[in-house]
């Protein structure tokens, strides 16, 4: 199963993020099997030497470690728990790593279902967007067992620079929710600051040189505000996926009797943006609601 002593890796989901992440594993010398619903999106990796898996289950049966980077919790549930899915077909001792941003509750269910079969499951969502994925500098927040985390660490080190075991199963997803909650209100702040700069007759790019490194500094201000100002709405991270994340966070918060007004406001604005035809735009497209375009 191994290639030069390295574990064989299955990678499910080669979209905007997954393609770059899987590419780093290939470059590090891992033998890689890839699967994506749309095969064309995996072509670049196949050209670089990855093998094609006919299904996620086939990858699980043939690999030591399988990484998933897919869309929605329902997709995760289907791929992990469905007939002929990852848990059904993985051999005992296989490590399954879900890097999709998904529900903390589902992460705990996957861990328990895997444990019954001797299959180890980690939840390991990421932050850093398309730039972080491309540069191999993602922040990776992990939930699961310490011993399994240590075995997966070399893989994480290919894809990210800030890798933290946050706690037991589900802790990685809860941490990602904290990340998305902070971003939600911050994105409104960035849009409002840029709109104010324009209305005040300032050069917004010049304003950014002053405020992007001060107390207001954030990833969104440094990386997404320039895209907003250029009218570049291409997705680093899709509006539809951000809405999905905000829904997960709101559900989890409600379970804990926690009210998050900033998050609720951001979700309402993003739903308005999606309804206007921008669900496949990048999150920076929120600026369009403020700039009246």
N, C-alpha and C positions, 0 to 999 in steps of 0.2 A: 504493500500500500504506500510505502514511503518513497521519496525521491531524494537521493543524496542525504538520507537520514532525516529529511523534513517530512512532517505529516502531509498527506494529500488533502487539499482543500476543495470544498464545493462552495460556489458563490451563487446565491439565488437573488436576482434583481440587479440588472446592470443599467439602471437609469442614470440621471445626472450625477448622483453621488456614488452609486455602486460601481459604475464603470471605472472611475478614478481609483476607488478603494481597492477593487480587484486588480487593477493595473499595478498598484504598488506591491501586491502579494506576488504577482508574476515576476516583477523586476527583482524581488528578493530571492527568487529561485524556487518558489513553491510550485508544485505540480497542481494545476487548477482545472476544475470542471465547472463550467458556468451554465446557468439556465436563466432564461428570461422569457416572459410571455410572447414578446415580439422579438424573434430571433435576430432581426436586423440590428437591434440595439446592442447585441453582444458581438457583432461582427468584428469590431476593432480588436476586442480581446482574443477572438478566435484567430485573427491574423497575427496576433502577437504570441500565439502558441498555446492558448487555453483550449481544452477539449470541450465539446458540447455534451451536456447531459440531457437526455430525452425528457426527463421530468425531475422535479425536486426530489421525489422518492428515490429515483435512480442515483442521484448524487449522494443522498444519505447512505445508500447501501454500499457505495464504492469509496467513500471518503472518511478520513479520520475526524475532520472538523468541517462543519457546514455553517456558513455565514449567510444570514438573510438580510436584505435591505430592500424592503418592498413598500407597498403604499399604505394600506389601511389595516386596522386591527382585524377586520373580517378576513382579509387576505392572509394575515399571519395565522389566524385560527385555522383556516382551511389548509394551509400548507403544512402546519405542524401537526394538527389533530385529525385531519381528514383521512379517509381510507387511502392507504398507499402513500401517506404523507411522510414527513420527516421522522416523526417519533415511531410510527409503525414500521418503517424500513431500516432505521439506523441500528447498527449492531451495538451491543452493550459496550460501554466505554467511549462511544462516540461523543464529541462535544458539539452542541448546537448553540450558535450565538445569534440572537436576534438583535440586529442593529437598527431596525425600524423603530421610529417613535410610535409607541403603542401604549395600551392600557396597563397600568401597574397590576391590576387585578388579573388580567390575562397572563401577564408575565409569571405570576405565581402559579396559575393553572398549568402553564407549559412546564414549569419546573417540576411540579408534582407529577404530571403525566410522564415526564421523562424519567424521573426517579424510580417509578414503578418498573421501568424496563432497564434500569442501569445506564440510561442515557443522561448525560449532564447538560443542563441548559443554563445559559447566561443571558440576561437582558443587558444590552450594551448600546443604548442609543448615543448619538453623536451630535455635536454642535460645531459650527464653523463653516457651514454652507458649501457651495461649489468650490470656493477658493480654498477652504481648509482641506476639502477632499482631494483637490488637485495637488496641493502642496504637501500632502501627508501630515498636516498639522491640526487634525481634528482634536476636539476635546471629547474623550470617550468616558462615559459614566456607566459603571457596571454594577449589576446586582447578581448575586449568586454566591457559590462557595469559594472560599479563599484558594483552596488547592486547585480548583478548576480554572480560576482566574489566573493563577501562576502559569498553568500550562498554556493558556491562550495568550499570555502577555507578549510573546514574540510577534504574534500576528497583529495585536493592537499597536505595537511599536512601529510596524510598517505603515500604519494608517494614521496615527495620531501622535501628539507630543504631550498631551495632558491626560493621563490615564489613571482613573481613580476607582477603586472598589468602594462603592458607597454603602454596601450592606447586603443583606440577604436578597433573594429573588424579589423583583419589583422595585428595589431601591434605585436601580439605574433609571427606570422609567419615571419614578417620582422626582428624581433629580432633574431629568430632562423637562418635566413639567415646570419646575422652578425656573429653568432656563427660558422656556417659552412664555411664562407669565411675565418675567422681567422684560423680554423683548416686546411683548404686546403693547404695554404702555409706552415703552421707549420709542416704538415706531410712530405712535401718535405724536410724541414730543418732537421727534426729528422732522416729521411733516409740518408740524405747526411752526417750528423754528425756521424752516426754509421758506414757508409761506410768508411769515412775518418779515424775513429778510428782503424778499422780493417786493412786498407791499411798501416797505420803508425806503425803497429805492436803492438798496445796497446791492453789491455784487455778491450773490450768495456763495460763490466759490471762494471768494476772499474771506467772507464770514467764516466759512468752514476752516480756513487755515488758522483762525484764532480760536474757534471753540472746539474743534475736533480733538485737541490735545489737552484741553483744560478739564475742569471738574465735570463737564458734560460728556466727556469722552465715552464712546461706545463703538462696538463693531458696526452698528447700523449707521451711525454718524460718519464714520470713516469710510466704510465700504459701500453703503447703500445710498446715502445722500447724493454723492456725485452721480450715481446712476439716475436718481430722481431728476436731478437738474438737467441731465442730458436727454431726458425723455426715454431712457433705456428701461423698458419693462420686462426684458428677457429674464426668465426664471433662473435664479440661483436656488431659490426655494419657492415652490408654488403656493399661490394664495389658497388653493383648495386644500393643500396639505396643512397649511397653518391653521385654517378653520377647523380641520379635523383635530389638530393638537389642542386648540383652545377648547373644543367640546370635551375632550378627554380630561383636561385640567379642571374644567367647570364641574364635570360629574364627580371627579375625585374630591374636589373641594367641598361640594355639597354633601358627600358622604361623611366628611370631617366637620360638617356644620361651619364652614368657613365662607365668608362672603368676600368676593374680590371685585370691587366696582370697576377698576381699571381694565381688568380682563374682560368683563362683560361689555364694557363700552367698545373695546378694540374688536371683539367678536362681532358686535352689531355693525361696526363700520366695514369690516372685511366682508361680511355677508352682503352688505349693500354694494360693495365693489364687485363681488362675484356675480351678483344679480345683474350688474351692468356689463357683464361679458368678460370679466377679467379673472376667472377662476384659474386659468392656465398661465397667468402673468406671474412675475416675481412679486414677493411681498412689498417691494419698494413702490409698486404701482398704487399703493394707498395714497401717495402724493396727489394722484389725479383727482381724488375727492376734494382735496383742499385747493388745488390750483384751478379748479373749475373747468377742467378739460373734458 
